[in-house]
Amino acid sequence: MSDNLLFEPSLFEIKFGGYRVAASTALSDATLLPMVRNYKRTVASRMVPLAKDDIGRKIADAEYYVSRKIDGEFSALIYRNGDLLTLNPGGTVRIGMPWQNEAKALLDQANVSDVIIAGELYVDIDDRRPRVHDVVSVARQPKSDEELSKIKFAVFDVIAIDGELVVRPYADSFDQVKQVFGDGKAIHPVETEVIKGHRSVEKQFDRWVVDENAEGLVVRSDSAGSFKVKPRHNVDAVVIGFTESTDDRKGMLHDLLLGVVRADGSVHVLCRVGGGFSDDQRREMLSDLEDMVVESEYAEVNSDHVAYQMVEPKLIAEISCLDMISQNTRGGPVNRMVLNFNASEQRYEVVRRMPLVSVISPQFIRIRDDKQFNPTDVRISQVTDLVPVAMAEVDASELTMAKSTIEKREVYTKPYRGETSIRKFLMWKTNKETDDNEFPAYVIHYTDFSPTRKAPLAREVRVSNSKEQIESLWEELKKANIKKGWELYETKD
C-alpha cells in the first residue's frame, strides 16, 4: 500500500462509473475505523432518547441546536492529502460519488486539508421521507448516474482536524460546518435551528415531525445535554418469558421477554420490557404466567442476571418504543435468537441467531386479548416496516451455517509414575464469522490430562479473527506447555 495515499485504489470494487467501494483494509491508516466507531459510540451514549411528552419534563430552558433527524447511514467524511472518502462504522469505504467532488472543492476553497467530518448519507426523494434502506439499496448497486446523484451528505459535526480529535463546544463545530458547507448543494449542513427553551423544542417537533413527517429531532446543548426526540411506535409482541421481582417486591412481575413471529412461524426474540405496569398488573400477570411455564433449550437473563422462565406463547402484549436500531456501534447486525415452539412437547427449540433490532425505551401498554400467536397478529413486518433488517423474509429453519474446518492438531504424551499424561492442541476455522459476528474466525482448544493430578482434566480456549494472531497464540501455548520429556504422539495439518 502506498504511504502517500489515504487508500489503496487497487482494492476497490467498481460499482458504477467512478463510484467504488472497499473494505477498511484498503485504508493506509488503521486508526481511522476505530476513531469513527468510537465517535459514534460516544455520541450515542450521550444522546438521551425522548418522546414528545418528555420534552417539558426532561429538556431545560437553555439554548439548543435543534436538527432535523435524517433517516440515513451515519458516515465519516475523511479528507487528507487530496484524497476524499467516506467510512461507516461497519468498515465500508466509498469513493467517487458525485457529492464527494463538491465536498473536495468546498474544503479546498476553505483551505482545509486534513479533516474528519460526521454526517449522514441519505437519498434525496421528492415524494416521501428518505429511509436508510434507500441509501443501502442505491449505494449497493446504483443503476444510473441520475440515481447515484441522488445520494447526498448532511454534515452535523467535526470529529478531527489535522489528525487531532476536536474537543470544543458543539456550537463552534457547527459554526465551522456552516462556514465550509453552507453554500453546498449535494453536501450541506444538516437543517438546524438555534432555539431557546423546551416550548420552542415542542413547536419544532410539531413543525418537522408531526406536519412534515421527519424521523425526529436531534437536540444539542453544550450546557444542558443532548437528546434524540422521536414519536413512539407501537408493536404487538408475544410474551415468551418472564422474571419475578426480588426482596420487598417478591410476588410481582419484574419484566417480560417478548418476541415477534417470522413468516415461517418461528419466534424471533425482540426485547425485554419492564416499564409501564401497575403493581396490580405485576401481581396478576405473575400469577397467570407461572401457570404457563414450559421447557426451553434457550436461556436468557434479565438485567439483574435472573434467568427468564419461558412460557407457552399465548399472551400478546402491546408495547411502545422510541426507536429500533438494526446496527450495533461497530456497524454490524443486531443478532437475536430465533426459536421454534414445539407445541406437542411444550418446549422451545433453538434455531439460530439472526439479525433483528435493539428496541429503545420499550414500555408496556396492555395485553391484547383480540390478538393471537401467529405470523399475522405478531408479524415481524411491524419491525421491518420501520427499519431494514437483513434476512427478515428468510425461512430460518432452512439456513445452515458453514461447517468448521480443522487447521491443525497435535497430541503430546509423557509417562509419569506409571501413567500417561496427554496434552492436546486443536485449532479450527469456524467459517461462520461472516454469518454471525458472535463467532470468531479461529479457535484453539488446549486440553491437559494428567491422571495423577487431583483435578485430572484442564482446558484452555483462545480465539481470534486474525490468522497471524491465532498462529502466534498457538506457538505461545506450545512453548508454555511442551517442555522436556513430552513426545509428539500425533499430528495433523
C-alpha positions as CSV (number, residue, x, y, z in Angstrom):
1,M,0.0,0.0,0.0
2,S,1.4,3.4,-1.0
3,D,2.4,5.5,2.0
4,N,1.4,8.8,0.5
5,L,-2.2,7.7,-0.2
6,L,-5.2,7.6,2.1
7,F,-6.2,4.4,0.5
8,E,-5.1,1.7,-2.0
9,P,-7.1,2.2,-5.2
10,S,-6.5,-1.4,-6.4
11,L,-8.5,-2.8,-3.5
12,F,-11.7,-1.0,-4.6
13,E,-14.6,-2.6,-6.5
14,I,-16.2,-0.6,-9.3
15,K,-19.9,-0.1,-8.7
16,F,-20.9,2.5,-11.3
17,G,-18.7,4.9,-13.3
18,G,-16.2,6.3,-10.9
19,Y,-18.0,5.2,-7.8
20,R,-16.1,2.5,-6.0
21,V,-16.4,0.6,-2.7
22,A,-13.9,-1.3,-0.5
23,A,-13.4,-2.7,3.0
24,S,-11.5,-0.7,5.6
25,T,-8.4,-2.9,4.9
26,A,-8.0,-0.6,1.8
27,L,-7.1,2.3,4.2
28,S,-3.5,3.2,4.8
29,D,-4.3,4.4,8.3
30,A,-5.6,1.6,10.6
31,T,-6.6,4.1,13.3
32,L,-9.4,5.6,11.2
33,L,-12.1,2.9,11.7
34,P,-11.7,2.7,15.5
35,M,-11.9,6.5,15.6
36,V,-15.2,6.5,13.6
37,R,-16.6,3.7,15.7
38,N,-15.6,5.4,19.0
39,Y,-17.2,8.7,17.9
40,K,-20.5,7.0,17.1
41,R,-20.4,5.1,20.3
42,T,-19.6,8.2,22.4
43,V,-22.3,10.3,20.7
44,A,-24.9,7.6,21.0
45,S,-24.2,7.0,24.7
46,R,-24.6,10.8,25.5
47,M,-27.8,11.1,23.5
48,V,-30.9,10.7,25.7
49,P,-33.9,9.3,23.9
50,L,-37.2,11.1,24.5
51,A,-40.8,11.1,23.3
52,K,-42.6,14.4,22.7
53,D,-44.4,14.1,26.0
54,D,-41.0,14.1,27.8
55,I,-39.8,17.4,26.3
56,G,-41.3,19.6,29.1
57,R,-40.0,17.3,31.9
58,K,-36.5,16.5,30.6
59,I,-35.4,19.5,28.5
60,A,-34.3,22.5,30.4
61,D,-34.8,26.1,29.3
62,A,-31.4,26.5,27.7
63,E,-30.2,27.3,24.1
64,Y,-30.3,24.4,21.8
65,Y,-29.1,23.5,18.3
66,V,-32.1,21.5,17.0
67,S,-31.6,19.5,13.9
68,R,-34.0,17.6,11.7
69,K,-33.1,13.9,12.2
70,I,-32.3,12.2,8.9
71,D,-33.0,8.5,8.4
72,G,-29.8,7.7,6.6
73,E,-26.5,6.0,7.1
74,F,-24.0,7.5,9.6
75,S,-20.7,8.0,7.8
76,A,-17.5,10.0,8.3
77,L,-16.1,12.1,5.5
78,I,-12.3,11.8,5.6
79,Y,-10.1,14.3,3.6
80,R,-6.3,14.0,3.7
81,N,-3.5,14.7,1.2
82,G,-6.1,15.4,-1.6
83,D,-7.9,12.1,-1.1
84,L,-11.5,12.1,0.0
85,L,-13.7,9.2,1.0
86,T,-16.5,8.2,3.4
87,L,-16.1,5.4,6.1
88,N,-19.0,4.0,8.1
89,P,-18.7,2.1,11.4
90,G,-19.2,-1.2,9.5
91,G,-15.9,-0.6,7.7
92,T,-17.3,0.2,4.3
93,V,-15.2,2.8,2.3
94,R,-16.8,4.7,-0.5
95,I,-15.1,7.0,-3.1
96,G,-16.2,8.6,-6.4
97,M,-19.8,9.6,-5.5
98,P,-20.8,12.9,-7.2
99,W,-21.4,14.8,-3.9
100,Q,-17.8,14.0,-2.9
101,N,-16.5,16.1,-5.8
102,E,-18.4,19.1,-4.4
103,A,-17.1,18.3,-0.9
104,K,-13.5,18.4,-2.1
105,A,-14.0,21.7,-3.9
106,L,-15.6,23.3,-0.8
107,L,-12.8,22.0,1.5
108,D,-10.1,23.3,-0.8
109,Q,-11.8,26.6,-1.0
110,A,-11.8,26.8,2.8
111,N,-8.1,25.8,2.9
112,V,-9.0,22.7,4.9
113,S,-6.5,19.9,4.0
114,D,-6.9,17.2,6.8
115,V,-10.3,16.7,8.4
116,I,-12.8,14.0,9.6
117,I,-16.4,15.1,9.5
118,A,-19.5,13.4,10.8
119,G,-22.7,13.3,8.8
120,E,-25.5,11.2,7.3
121,L,-25.6,9.7,3.8
122,Y,-29.2,9.9,2.5
123,V,-31.1,9.7,-0.7
124,D,-32.9,12.8,-1.9
125,I,-36.5,11.7,-2.6
126,D,-39.2,14.1,-3.7
127,D,-42.5,12.4,-2.6
128,R,-41.6,10.9,0.8
129,R,-39.2,10.9,3.7
130,P,-35.9,9.2,2.8
131,R,-35.2,6.0,4.7
132,V,-31.9,4.3,5.5
133,H,-32.8,1.3,3.2
134,D,-32.9,3.8,0.3
135,V,-29.2,4.5,0.9
136,V,-28.4,0.8,1.3
137,S,-30.2,0.0,-1.9
138,V,-28.7,2.7,-4.1
139,A,-25.2,2.6,-2.7
140,R,-25.0,-1.2,-3.1
141,Q,-25.6,-1.1,-6.8
142,P,-26.7,2.2,-8.5
143,K,-28.3,1.8,-11.9
144,S,-27.6,5.2,-13.4
145,D,-25.8,8.5,-13.0
146,E,-29.2,10.0,-12.0
147,E,-29.7,7.5,-9.2
148,L,-26.2,7.9,-7.9
149,S,-26.5,11.7,-7.9
150,K,-29.5,11.4,-5.5
151,I,-27.1,10.3,-2.7
152,K,-26.3,13.4,-0.6
153,F,-24.4,14.1,2.6
154,A,-25.8,16.1,5.5
155,V,-23.0,17.3,7.8
156,F,-23.5,17.8,11.6
157,D,-20.1,17.7,13.4
158,V,-16.3,17.8,13.1
159,I,-14.5,14.8,14.5
160,A,-10.9,15.7,13.9
161,I,-8.7,18.3,12.3
162,D,-5.1,17.8,11.3
163,G,-5.1,14.4,13.0
164,E,-6.2,15.7,16.4
165,L,-9.6,14.9,17.9
166,V,-11.8,18.1,18.2
167,V,-12.6,19.0,21.8
168,R,-14.7,22.2,21.8
169,P,-18.3,23.3,22.2
170,Y,-20.7,21.9,19.7
171,A,-21.7,25.4,18.7
172,D,-18.2,26.1,17.5
173,S,-18.0,22.9,15.5
174,F,-21.4,23.6,13.8
175,D,-20.4,27.2,13.0
176,Q,-17.4,25.8,11.1
177,V,-19.6,23.3,9.3
178,K,-21.8,26.2,8.1
179,Q,-18.8,28.2,7.1
180,V,-17.4,25.4,4.9
181,F,-20.5,23.7,3.6
182,G,-23.2,26.5,3.9
183,D,-23.3,27.0,0.1
184,G,-23.2,23.3,-0.7
185,K,-26.0,21.5,-2.6
186,A,-25.3,17.8,-2.5
187,I,-23.2,18.2,0.7
188,H,-24.6,20.6,3.2
189,P,-25.1,21.3,6.9
190,V,-28.0,19.3,8.4
191,E,-31.1,21.5,8.7
192,T,-30.7,23.2,12.1
193,E,-32.5,25.9,14.1
194,V,-31.0,27.6,17.1
195,I,-33.8,28.0,19.7
196,K,-34.3,28.5,23.4
197,G,-36.5,26.6,25.9
198,H,-38.5,23.4,25.8
199,R,-41.6,25.1,24.4
200,S,-39.7,26.0,21.3
201,V,-38.4,22.4,21.0
202,E,-42.1,21.2,21.2
203,K,-43.1,23.6,18.4
204,Q,-40.2,22.5,16.3
205,F,-41.2,18.9,16.8
206,D,-44.8,19.7,15.7
207,R,-43.4,21.5,12.6
208,W,-40.9,19.0,11.4
209,V,-42.1,15.6,12.7
210,V,-45.9,16.0,13.0
211,D,-46.5,18.2,10.0
212,E,-43.6,17.2,7.7
213,N,-43.2,13.6,8.7
214,A,-39.5,13.9,9.7
215,E,-38.0,11.0,11.6
216,G,-37.4,13.1,14.7
217,L,-35.3,15.8,16.2
218,V,-31.7,15.9,17.4
219,V,-31.4,18.5,20.2
220,R,-28.0,19.5,21.4
221,S,-26.8,21.9,24.1
222,D,-23.3,22.4,25.4
223,S,-24.8,23.2,28.8
224,A,-27.9,21.1,29.1
225,G,-27.1,17.9,27.2
226,S,-28.1,16.1,24.0
227,F,-31.4,14.5,23.2
228,K,-33.0,12.4,20.4
229,V,-36.7,13.1,20.2
230,K,-38.9,10.8,18.2
231,P,-42.5,9.7,18.1
232,R,-43.2,6.5,19.9
233,H,-44.0,3.3,17.8
234,N,-46.4,0.6,18.9
235,V,-45.8,-3.1,18.4
236,D,-47.7,-6.2,19.3
237,A,-45.4,-8.9,20.5
238,V,-45.8,-12.4,22.0
239,V,-44.8,-13.0,25.6
240,I,-42.3,-15.8,25.7
241,G,-40.7,-15.4,29.2
242,F,-40.8,-13.6,32.5
243,T,-38.9,-13.0,35.7
244,E,-40.1,-12.3,39.2
245,S,-39.1,-9.3,41.3
246,T,-37.0,-9.9,44.4
247,D,-36.8,-8.7,48.0
248,D,-39.7,-6.4,49.0
249,R,-41.3,-6.8,45.6
250,K,-41.3,-10.5,45.5
251,G,-44.6,-11.9,44.2
252,M,-44.6,-9.2,41.5
253,L,-43.6,-9.4,37.8
254,H,-40.2,-7.9,37.1
255,D,-40.2,-7.9,33.3
256,L,-41.3,-9.8,30.2
257,L,-39.3,-11.3,27.4
258,L,-41.0,-10.7,24.1
259,G,-40.8,-11.9,20.5
260,V,-42.2,-11.4,17.1
261,V,-43.2,-14.1,14.6
262,R,-41.4,-14.7,11.3
263,A,-43.3,-15.8,8.2
264,D,-42.2,-19.4,8.8
265,G,-43.9,-19.4,12.3
266,S,-40.7,-19.2,14.3
267,V,-40.3,-16.8,17.2
268,H,-37.6,-14.1,16.9
269,V,-36.6,-12.7,20.4
270,L,-37.3,-9.0,20.2
271,C,-36.7,-7.3,23.6
272,R,-37.4,-7.2,27.3
273,V,-40.0,-4.8,28.8
274,G,-40.1,-3.9,32.5
275,G,-41.8,-0.5,32.5
276,G,-45.4,0.6,32.1
277,F,-47.0,-1.9,34.6
278,S,-49.1,-1.0,37.6
279,D,-48.4,-3.0,40.8
280,D,-51.8,-4.8,40.4
281,Q,-50.8,-5.8,36.9
282,R,-47.5,-7.1,38.1
283,R,-49.2,-9.4,40.7
284,E,-51.9,-10.6,38.3
285,M,-49.6,-11.3,35.4
286,L,-47.1,-13.1,37.5
287,S,-49.8,-15.4,38.8
288,D,-51.0,-16.1,35.2
289,L,-47.6,-16.6,33.8
290,E,-46.5,-19.1,36.5
291,D,-49.2,-21.5,35.2
292,M,-47.8,-21.3,31.6
293,V,-44.1,-22.3,32.2
294,V,-42.6,-24.6,29.6
295,E,-39.2,-26.2,28.9
296,S,-36.7,-24.4,26.7
297,E,-33.3,-25.2,25.1
298,Y,-32.7,-21.4,25.2
299,A,-31.8,-19.4,28.3
300,E,-31.6,-15.7,28.7
301,V,-31.1,-13.5,31.8
302,N,-32.5,-10.1,32.7
303,S,-30.6,-7.0,33.9
304,D,-30.3,-8.5,37.4
305,H,-28.9,-11.7,35.9
306,V,-32.0,-13.7,36.8
307,A,-33.0,-16.3,34.2
308,Y,-36.3,-15.9,32.4
309,Q,-38.9,-18.6,32.9
310,M,-40.1,-19.4,29.4
311,V,-43.9,-19.7,28.8
312,E,-46.2,-21.0,26.2
313,P,-46.7,-18.3,23.6
314,K,-50.3,-17.4,24.3
315,L,-50.3,-13.8,25.7
316,I,-49.9,-10.9,23.3
317,A,-48.6,-7.6,24.7
318,E,-48.8,-4.2,23.0
319,I,-45.7,-2.1,23.7
320,S,-44.4,1.3,22.6
321,C,-40.8,2.3,22.0
322,L,-38.9,5.3,20.9
323,D,-36.7,3.7,18.3
324,M,-35.5,0.5,16.8
325,I,-31.8,0.2,15.7
326,S,-30.7,-2.6,13.3
327,Q,-26.9,-2.0,13.7
328,N,-24.6,-2.1,16.6
329,T,-21.9,0.6,17.2
330,R,-19.5,-1.3,15.0
331,G,-21.9,-1.3,12.1
332,G,-22.7,-5.0,12.4
333,P,-26.2,-6.6,12.7
334,V,-28.0,-6.9,16.0
335,N,-28.4,-10.7,16.2
336,R,-31.1,-12.2,18.3
337,M,-32.1,-15.8,18.8
338,V,-34.8,-17.4,16.7
339,L,-36.8,-20.1,18.4
340,N,-39.2,-22.8,17.4
341,F,-42.1,-23.6,19.8
342,N,-42.7,-27.3,19.8
343,A,-46.4,-27.4,20.8
344,S,-46.6,-31.2,21.2
345,E,-43.6,-31.3,23.6
346,Q,-44.4,-27.8,25.1
347,R,-40.8,-26.6,24.7
348,Y,-38.7,-24.0,22.9
349,E,-36.1,-25.3,20.5
350,V,-33.1,-23.2,19.3
351,V,-33.0,-22.4,15.6
352,R,-30.1,-19.9,15.3
353,R,-29.3,-16.3,15.8
354,M,-30.4,-13.9,13.0
355,P,-30.4,-10.1,12.5
356,L,-33.2,-8.1,14.2
357,V,-33.1,-4.8,16.2
358,S,-32.3,-3.2,19.5
359,V,-35.5,-1.7,20.9
360,I,-35.0,1.7,22.6
361,S,-37.1,2.6,25.7
362,P,-39.8,-0.1,25.4
363,Q,-42.9,0.4,27.6
364,F,-45.8,-2.0,28.3
365,I,-49.2,-0.7,27.2
366,R,-51.7,-3.5,27.5
367,I,-52.5,-7.2,26.9
368,R,-54.2,-7.7,23.6
369,D,-56.9,-10.2,24.1
370,D,-58.0,-9.8,20.5
371,K,-54.6,-11.0,19.1
372,Q,-53.2,-14.5,18.8
373,F,-49.8,-16.1,18.4
374,N,-49.5,-16.3,14.6
375,P,-47.4,-14.7,11.7
376,T,-50.1,-12.1,11.2
377,D,-51.1,-10.7,14.6
378,V,-47.5,-10.5,15.8
379,R,-45.7,-10.3,12.5
380,I,-42.1,-9.4,12.1
381,S,-43.0,-6.8,9.5
382,Q,-44.1,-4.5,12.3
383,V,-40.3,-4.1,12.8
384,T,-39.1,-4.3,9.2
385,D,-41.7,-1.6,8.2
386,L,-39.7,0.8,10.4
387,V,-36.1,-0.3,9.9
388,P,-34.4,-2.5,7.4
389,V,-33.5,-6.0,8.8
390,A,-31.4,-8.4,6.8
391,M,-32.9,-11.9,6.0
392,A,-36.2,-11.0,7.6
393,E,-38.1,-12.9,4.9
394,V,-35.9,-16.0,5.0
395,D,-37.1,-19.3,6.4
396,A,-34.8,-19.5,9.5
397,S,-35.0,-23.3,9.6
398,E,-33.6,-23.7,6.1
399,L,-30.4,-21.7,6.9
400,T,-27.4,-23.8,7.5
401,M,-24.2,-22.4,8.9
402,A,-20.8,-23.3,7.3
403,K,-19.0,-26.2,8.8
404,S,-15.8,-25.7,10.7
405,T,-12.6,-27.0,9.3
406,I,-9.6,-28.3,11.3
407,E,-6.4,-26.2,10.7
408,K,-4.0,-28.3,12.8
409,R,-4.0,-30.9,15.6
410,E,-1.1,-32.0,17.8
411,V,-1.1,-34.5,20.6
412,Y,1.8,-35.0,23.1
413,T,2.4,-37.7,25.7
414,K,4.6,-38.1,28.7
415,P,4.9,-41.1,31.1
416,Y,4.8,-40.3,34.8
417,R,4.6,-42.7,37.7
418,G,3.3,-45.5,35.5
419,E,0.6,-43.3,34.0
420,T,0.5,-41.4,30.7
421,S,-0.2,-37.6,30.7
422,I,-1.7,-36.1,27.5
423,R,-1.6,-32.6,26.2
424,K,-3.6,-31.9,23.0
425,F,-3.7,-28.8,20.9
426,L,-6.5,-28.3,18.3
427,M,-7.0,-25.3,16.0
428,W,-10.0,-24.9,13.7
429,K,-11.5,-22.2,11.5
430,T,-15.2,-21.7,12.2
431,N,-16.1,-20.4,8.7
432,K,-19.0,-18.6,10.4
433,E,-17.6,-15.2,11.2
434,T,-19.3,-13.6,8.2
435,D,-22.7,-15.1,9.1
436,D,-22.7,-14.3,12.7
437,N,-20.4,-11.8,14.5
438,E,-20.7,-13.8,17.7
439,F,-18.4,-16.4,16.1
440,P,-14.6,-15.8,15.9
441,A,-12.8,-16.8,12.8
442,Y,-10.3,-19.1,14.6
443,V,-10.4,-21.2,17.8
444,I,-7.7,-23.0,19.7
445,H,-8.7,-25.6,22.2
446,Y,-5.9,-26.9,24.6
447,T,-6.5,-30.0,26.7
448,D,-4.2,-31.0,29.6
449,F,-4.9,-34.5,31.0
450,S,-2.8,-35.7,34.0
451,P,-4.2,-38.8,35.7
452,T,-2.1,-38.3,38.8
453,R,-3.4,-34.8,39.4
454,K,-6.3,-34.1,41.9
455,A,-8.2,-32.5,39.0
456,P,-7.0,-34.6,36.1
457,L,-8.6,-32.5,33.2
458,A,-7.9,-28.9,32.4
459,R,-8.8,-26.9,29.4
460,E,-8.0,-23.5,27.8
461,V,-9.5,-21.8,24.8
462,R,-8.1,-19.0,22.6
463,V,-9.9,-17.2,19.8
464,S,-9.0,-14.6,17.2
465,N,-10.2,-13.2,13.9
466,S,-6.6,-12.9,12.7
467,K,-4.8,-15.9,11.1
468,E,-1.5,-14.3,12.1
469,Q,-2.6,-13.8,15.7
470,I,-4.0,-17.3,16.1
471,E,-0.8,-18.8,14.9
472,S,1.1,-16.7,17.5
473,L,-1.2,-17.9,20.2
474,W,-0.7,-21.5,19.1
475,E,3.1,-21.1,19.4
476,E,2.8,-19.4,22.8
477,L,0.6,-22.2,24.2
478,K,3.0,-24.9,23.0
479,K,6.1,-23.0,24.3
480,A,4.4,-22.7,27.8
481,N,3.2,-26.3,28.0
482,I,5.5,-28.6,25.9
483,K,8.9,-28.9,27.6
484,K,11.5,-31.6,28.2
485,G,10.0,-35.1,28.4
486,W,7.0,-34.5,26.2
487,E,6.9,-36.5,22.9
488,L,4.8,-35.9,19.8
489,Y,2.3,-38.7,19.5
490,E,0.0,-37.5,16.7
491,T,-0.1,-34.5,14.4
492,K,-2.4,-33.3,11.6
493,D,-2.1,-30.2,9.4
